[in-house]
Amino acid sequence: MKNIILIGMPGCGKSTVGVVLAKTLGMDFIDTDLIICRQEGSTLQKIIERSGLDGFSRIESGVGSRLNVSGTVVATGGSMVLYEEAMNHLRENGIVVFVDVELPELQRRITNITTRGITFSKGETLADIFVSRRPYYERYADLVVSIKDGTLEQTVEKLVGRLLPLMEECQNN
């Protein structure tokens, strides 16, 4: 069974949507950020501080490139799309869903950008990250779900309605 790979900005709700989506579809759920934390024995922010952006990038890319699951909803870290090898690997057995949230909502949700474990360069803002990553999210997405209005359950219901035909098509091929 194909995986469902959730991509999008930090704070867009990949993990929250992913858990409910997995329950709804009877699939497993994993979060690559949690895999990284467990593997490294630390929080994302401490890993970034200890290893630097390049070191963290190697760790995150490695997790994405080696992930071997089936029938799983996978919430990726917001920067996973920056690693072509990892994304190509994830796409081999997955339908990629871009969880799209507008910048003002992300700014409202993320109040701890310097301690949350978000990869960004000194002086870079959430708006800068949003603009630089958006083309990658759009490039890899098989499906885009815009989170604007409605409850979490309504969002998942809408997503399931759009995913099921794609999942059936994948099984028939």
Secondary structure, 3 states (H helix, E strand, C coil): CCEEEEECCCCCCHHHHHHHHHHHHCCEEEEHHHHHHHHHCCCHHHHHHHHHHHHHHHHHHHHHHHCCCCCEEEECCCCHHHCHHHHHHHHHCEEEEEEECCHHHHHHHCCCCCCCCCCCCCCCCHHHHHHHHHHHHHHHCCEEEECCCCCHHHHHHHHHHHHHHHHHHHHHC
